[in-house]
């Protein structure tokens, strides 16, 4: 509460008797009163301290009240200043008005008038302090909410990355299954040849060439996934077709395992500016979502189709599947965080949310979903760098 607020006052007066008498009165209204005998001394005190109110005589030696007030107003244009003046100094009134001072008290001073004037200024100061306090509290609350939202976004991003790492490990396992099987057969063959005393230079060369080929293939798989999930610091121009091709190569073993055909055969190159890996992760989330829908709905001829074309000045990327579309009662919720229809399979509910955040917040594009007769269609629209 500000009801007990008392201001700090700088009082400047060259007449000893007037100064001593008024100083006693001001101390009853102020938390602190500093006194100066002329404008020069008053200005020095002002520069060294913070004062809520300055009360000053006008006609003083060395530096008069008006000269001091001008200096003070240059330091703080909102400073509250009250002049005490004699009738003979009325010629200074217009100059004081131009400085936007708070008032004039004629000498001999009427203490009731002075008290009323000071109380008016005190109320203005209290209102300003309350407003500043409210503004500061509001800024703090906004900052807390922004920080909270930022932390929540980071938490969601980490959770999404963990889910994607699980998908990545599953994909690597499928990618490695065939070369591991081939290496196992090669190893068994070389051991068998040795036991049968038939291990010659030709067999060893065959083993060396083919085993190295499988190992390099496995190493490339690791590099592909590592590069795909590597964070990017700066936006770059890249070819969207290449991103889609890389994703299809990464996910193909899982699609093949689930008997899903994926079609993408766009020869014309489409470019954009942004974060290549992040866009790839967003597209991967959408394809995984389509894969899950196709498997869960037990579709016979499972298909995912990806298209690219130009829409006015923007590039339009569509990803559709024939899983029957998104149920109308949830289509408005599928981009919400933690919304998932796969609870029994530990769905995180973050994949599509993160895809939307990447495309709209990080890429400046748009992501929306719609249904056709038998398809769910995810549509990504983003700025094209194509001339």
C-alpha positions, 0 to 999 in steps of 0.5 A: 500500500502507498498510503504512508508514502512520504517524498524526498524533498530538495529545498533551496532558499537563500534567506535563513529565516524563511529557510529554517521555518519552511524546513521544519514544516517540510520535514513533517511531510517528507521522509527526507529533506535536503537543504541548499542556500542557492541554485548552484548548491541545489543543483550539486545536491540534485545530481548526487541524490534522487528527489521526488520534489524540488522546492525553490525560491526564484531570486537567489545569488550565484544561480537563481531558481529558474536557471537551476530548474532548467538544468534539472529539467534537462536531467529529468523532464518529469521532475516535480518543481514548485517555486516560492516567489515574491510578488515582485518576481511575477515577471518570471512566471511565463518562463517558469510556465514554459518549463512546465513546473508544478506550481508557485507559492507566493511569499509570505507562504500560506502553509495550507496552500503549500500542503495542498499543493504538495499533497496533489504532487504526492498523489501523482507520484504515488500513482506513477509508482503504482503504475510502474510497479504494475508495469514491472509486475506485468513484465515479470509475469509476461517474462515468466510465461514466455520462459515457461512456454520456452521451457515447455517447447524445449521439453516437448522438443526433447520428448519428440527427439527421444521418440524419433530416436526410438524410431531411428533405432528401429529403422537402423535395426531394419537397415542392418538386418540384411547386411548382418544376415549376409555377414553371418552367411559369409562367416559360416561359409569361410569357416566351412571352407576352412574345415573342409580344407578348401579355403583358397585365395579365391574364397578369401578374396570373395569373403574380403570384398563382400564382407567389406561391402556389407560393413561399409553399407552398415557404416553408411546407414549410421552416417545417414541417420546421424546427419539426418538428426544433426541440429542446424544453426543457420538457414540454408537453401536446399532442394526439397526433392533430395530431402524426400528421397533421403527420408524414403531411403531411411524409412524404406525397410520399415515400409517394405516390412509392412507392405506399404508402397510409397510413390514419389517421382518428381523430376523437377527440382523445388528449392526452399530456404530453411532448416533441411534436417528439421523439414526432413524430421517433420516429413518423417513424422507425417509419413510415420503417422500414415504408416501407423494408420495404414497398419492399424486399419489393416488396409489391403493395398497400402499406399503413400503418395508424395507430390510437389508442385508450385502454388502461385509463388509458394511450393506445395508438398502433399503427403497422402495415404489410403488409410481412410482419412482422419476421423472428423471428430479428431481432425481438429485435434491431431496437431495438439501436443500429447494428442494421440490415438495410439495410447495402447502402443505408447504413442507420444502425441508429439510427432504431428505437433512438432511437425507443425511447429517446425514448418510454421514456426521455424520454416515460416510455412503452413501445415494443414490436413484434410480428407478426401474419399479414402485419403488423409492429405497433409499439405505443406506450403512454404516459401519457394526460392525457385525464380 
